[in-house]
Amino acid sequence: MKNFSNAAFAPDVIAAMTAALGDAVATLPEPVHSAHVDALAQSILRTASNGERNVAVLQRMALMELQLAER
């Protein structure tokens, strides 16, 4: 996982990222692999680090990146 140890997010951003990850994982077919969850989390962290705060956009970007990475 990319090093996000120096990243700092406000509580509302953490709530948005948490919701986006939960929503994204809920769309994955069973069984959900930990590598997929990790990829989604990294994408959400990266996108939020670039200023995105919309839960739906965070979720959509993560799922799109996961889909592209699996090809």
Residue, then its C-alpha position, 0 to 999 in steps of 0.5 A: m500500500k502506498n505510504f499515507s502515514n503523513a496524510a491528515f484528514a478532517p473527521d468529515v472527510i474520514a466519514a466520507m471515505t469510510a462511507a465510500l469504501g463501504d459502498a464500494v465493497a458492497t457492490l463487489p461480488e462474493p467472495v470479496h478479496s482483501a486485495h480488492v478492498d486494499a485497492l479500493a482503499q488506496s484509490i479512495l485515499r489518493t482521490a481524497s488527498n487530491g481534494e475530492r469529498n463527494v462520497a459517490v465520486l470517491q466510490r465511483m473512482a475507486l470502482m473504475e480504477l479496480q475495474l481497469a486494474e483487473r484487465 
